[in-house]
């Protein structure tokens, strides 16, 4: 099952993206209920506030920073024009878009790692593809955060590629308080009695490190309730990863000014974990844990766990503009 929650993607994109001129409605989202500053509880019949978008002149006068295009793609606005918007496309080019849902400053940007036919991420022995799993988990996490009253944007909203510098620019342009990049790991290390969650954080940001500590603590607690044959690296935890030049190795951490963390939730290359990751129960539990960690960061002074020793690593470059294929902006 390569798409656990694919039916939710379009719904989430077209709901609650803008609070100005919107008509409220409801839809069901089980097993999560909370509000900013409050604690999470469990409910099987939660009502989720959604919206039907109605653009108005008031919306357009707010000088938005980003745009949800008619096809559901999130882009950064470069210039507001009399007949629409000049935007940065997912591949880092410029384009004109006549209309869409304006986005202002946001609390959170969620980055579903990888995307598109070239940058698939890890592929499980079961056939589950990381780019799809990341998107499903990110989409449900986005919905949970919106229910709790936070403003959220995603760096990609469907199966398309977008370079790391474009993702970072989007978070910075939207003045996000934080960005969380969601991933699943490979290759498989040794066996473990506990999940092998790893969180990579920015070397020069205490806020990134606090965010990482909360993400690790909440996801370890949630995933530890599943009794499977886990795998984990011996140094798994919260850490910096520097390249041999002494900078943050991963572009999604090195490029943005926004406090950011890269979350590896487990090993997709491990068959036992891949089978778990394909279940709605996993996506439900993981999305609640990530949303809880983000809420704790935004509304409390909690710190989670402390920073580990760190690694030195030179990763391969991500997808560049030369191989990036633009999605339809509508």
N, C-alpha and C positions, 0 to 999 in steps of 0.2 A: 504494500500500500504506500505509494509514493506521495500522495497528498492527503494528509490526515484530516485537514480542515479546509480543503480548497474552496468549499462552498461559502466559507465565511469571508473570503478575501474581498469580493466586490461589495458585500454588505458593509464591512468595516470601513472601506474607503469612502463610501458615499454617505456614511452616517457620522454625525458629530464632528465634522471637520471645521465647521464655522458656527459660532453661537449667535451671530448677528443675523436677524431676519429669518430665524429658523422656526419651523413648526415641530414641536416635540411629539414623539411617539414612543412606543416601547417594544422590546423584543427580549427573549429569555436568554440569560447567561448563567448557568448553574454554578454552585459551589464557590462563590466569591461575593463578598459585599463589604464595602468600606468606603470611607470618605476622607478627604485630606485632613490629616491631624487625628484621625480616629484609628481604631484597631480593626484588623481584618476579622471577619467571622465567616462561617460557612452556611450557605443557604441553598436549597434545591429549587427555589422559585423566585430568584432575584429578578426584578424588573430593571432592564437596562434602558437608560434614556438614549434615544437616537434622534436624528434630525432629518428633515427634508430641506435641502438647501434652497434658499431663495435669495439670490443676489439682489442687493438694493444699492441705491446711490450712497447711502450711509456707509455700507461695506466698502465701496470703492474709494471713499474719501479717507480711509484709515491708513493709506500708504502702506500696503501689506509688504511683507518681506519675502513671502513664498506663495506658491500657487498650487492647488490641486487641480490639474487640468481636466477637461471633460472626459478623458479616457482613464482618469484615476492615477495619473503619474504626478509625483511631487517634484516640483522644480523651484529653484531660487529665482526670485525676481531681480533683474538687473536694472530695470527702468519701468516705471508706470507711464504709459502713453495715453493719448486721448482715445485711441481706438483699441486698447488692450494692453499687453505687457510684452516687454522684452525679457526673455528668461535664459538661464543657463540650462541646457538640456542634460539628460542623464549621461551623455557621452562627453559633456564639457564644451559643447558648441553653443552658439547663440541662435535663438529662434524667436519668432513672434507668435503669441497666443492671444486670441481675441477675447476669451472669457475663461472663467474657472472660479474655484472657491478660494478667495484670498486667505492667507495664513499670516498671523501676526507672530510676535514672540511666543515661543513655546516652552513648556517645562522640560520636555523630554524629546529627544530624537532617538528612534530605535532603528538600528542598522541590521537588516537580515543579511548575513554574510553571503558573499558570492552572488551568482545569478547569471542567466543566459546560457547558451549552448557551449561556450568555451570554458567559462569559470563555474564549473559545477560544484566545486568543493569535493569532499570525500564521497565515495560511493560504497555503500555497505555490501557485504556478501549476499544480503537479501535483495539488493537492487534499490534500496532506499537511497535517494540522492540528497546530499546535504543542503543544496540551495533551496530545495522544496521544503524540507523539514524546518530550516531556519525561517523561511517566510511564513509557514503556518504558525510556528510558535510566536514569532514577532507580531503577527496580526492579532492573535488572541491576547497577547500581552498588551498591545495597543488598546484593544477594546476594554480590557479590565481597567487600565489606567484612566480612560475616558469616563468610565462609570464612576470612578472615584473623584472625578472633578478636575483631573489634570489635562493640560493641553499637550497633544502628542503629534509628531509627524514621523514618517518612515522614509528612509533613504531610497528604498525601492518598494513598490507596491504590487509587483507581479514578477514574472520570470524574465527579467532583462538585466544586462550588465550595466554597471556604472563604475567608473574608475574611483579609486580611493580618494583622490584629491577633490572630486566632485562631491562625494559623500561628506567629506570634512567641510568643504565650503558651504554646503547646505546647512549643516549644524550651526556653523558660525553665523551664517547669514540670518538664520531664524532666531539667533540670540538664545539658543537652548541653554538651559541650566546644566544639563548633562546629556551625554550620548552613550548608549549601550549597544555594542555590536554582538550579535548572537551567532554562535558557531557550535559545531560538533566536530570532534577531533579524529585524527588518524596520524600515523599508524598505531596499532595496538601495542602498549607497553605490557608489563607483567601483570599477573592476576592480583586482585585486591579484594578485601572484605568490605571496602567502602567505595563510594563513587569517586572517580578521578577528576572531579571538577577542577579546572584551572581558570584563573582570572588574571589577565595581563593588564597592567595599569601604566599610566604615564610617569616617567621617571621624575619629572620636575613638578608634579602636581599633588599636593596633599589631598585635595578634594577628589581627584581620581583614585587615589589610594583608599580613601574612606569609602567611596562608592564600591570599589572592588572588594573590600572586606565585607561589606553588607551583602553583595551579590553572592559571594562564596558561602557565607554563613547560611543564608536563606535557602540557596539551592542544594547545598549539602544536606540540610535537614530534610528537605522535601524528597530528594531522590533516595536518601538513606532508608526510606520506608518501603522501597521496592527490594525484594529478596531475589537478586539475580547474581550471576557471576561477573562482577565488575572488573574493570582494569584501571590501573592508575600508575602514573609516574611516581618515582620515589620522592620527588620534591613538589608534588602537586600542592597547590594553594594559591595565594595571591602573590604576584611577583612582577617585577619589571623584566622586560626582555630587550637587551641592547644589542645593536649590531656592532661589528668590529670597529666602527668609527666612533662609538660611544653614544649614539643617538637611539631613541626608541626604534626598535626594529620594524614594527608593524606600522604601516602608513596611516591606518585608521586611528592610531594613537599619536603618531609623530606630527601629523599635519594639522589637526584642529586645535584652536585655542580653547574650545569647549572642553571641560573635564570629561574624560571618556574612559571606558573600560571595555575590554574584549573578553567575552565570556565563552569558554569552551565547556559545554555541559556534560560531556562524556565522549566515549569513543565509538563512533559510528562504524568503525572497522571491526569492532568486537561483535560477533553475531548475537550474543545474548543481549547486549545493549541495543543493537539495531532492532531486534524484535520488540524490545520494550518501547523504543522511540517511535515505532509505527502505531502505537496504541493511543486512543483518545485519553486514556487515564494518564499517560505520561505527559502529553501536551497540556492537559488540564493542570496537573500538579506543577509542572515547570513554569507555566505562565503565571500561576498564582505566586510562586516563589519569587520570580523576577519582579513582578508588580509589587509585591510586599517589600522587597529590598529597595526598589526605587522610591516607594512611598516613605520608607524609613529614612532614606537619605534626604528627601525633600522636606520632611516635616519634623525631623528630630535631629539630635546631635549624636546619634548612635554611630559606632565606628566598626562594628563587626569584628573581623579578625585582623591581626597585624600582618605587615608585609614580610614575605619570605626572602630568601637569599637572592634570587634572581638568576637569569641565564644570559648567555651571549650567543647570538644566532643571527645569521644572514639569510632571511627568507627570499624566495623568488619574487620578482615584481608581480604586481597584480595586472588586471586587464588594462591595456592602454587605449588611447583614442583611436589608434590605427586598426584595432580589431573590434572596437565597440560598435554595436548596431543599435541605432536609435529606436526606441519604442514609439508607437503612435501617440502623439500628444492630443489628438482629437481636435 
